[in-house]
């Protein structure tokens, strides 16, 4: 940690934050492509989502409260009607 970081912490202007979460809401017929989410957890926060992961032979259907650990860094397609958080 640098001296400047320590000074900023003392003034309350510096803090470590977790990586920003991505959220989205899908309407019927809309498909969203997510990239760079390999190793993250995709959570259905509302409704029902159909999830396809590049390189995975299975599709996943998530309902409110269910999660999916994204197994690889490939593209993830999300469709359905509902909301998600990564």
Residue pairs with C-beta under 8 A, 6 or more apart in sequence:
5 14
8 14
9 15
21 85
21 86
22 34
22 37
22 85
22 86
23 45
23 83
23 84
23 85
23 86
24 32
24 78
24 83
24 84
25 46
25 82
25 83
26 32
26 47
26 49
26 78
26 79
26 80
26 81
26 82
26 83
26 84
27 81
28 81
30 79
31 77
31 78
31 79
32 77
32 78
32 79
33 75
33 76
33 77
34 42
34 75
34 76
34 77
34 78
34 86
35 75
35 76
36 73
37 70
37 73
37 76
37 86
38 70
38 71
38 72
38 73
38 74
39 69
39 70
39 73
40 69
40 70
40 86
41 67
41 68
41 69
41 70
41 86
42 51
42 62
42 67
42 68
42 70
42 76
42 78
42 84
42 85
42 86
43 62
43 65
43 66
43 67
43 84
43 85
43 86
44 62
44 63
44 64
44 65
44 66
44 67
44 82
44 83
44 84
45 64
45 65
45 82
45 83
45 84
45 85
46 64
46 82
46 83
47 63
47 64
47 80
47 81
47 82
47 83
48 61
48 62
48 63
48 64
48 80
48 81
48 82
49 61
49 62
49 63
49 78
49 79
49 80
49 82
49 84
50 59
50 60
50 61
50 78
50 79
50 80
51 59
51 60
51 61
51 62
51 68
51 76
51 77
51 78
52 59
52 60
52 76
52 77
53 60
53 70
53 71
53 72
53 74
53 75
53 76
53 77
54 72
54 74
54 75
54 76
54 77
55 72
55 74
56 71
56 72
56 74
60 68
61 80
62 68
62 84
64 82
70 76
78 84
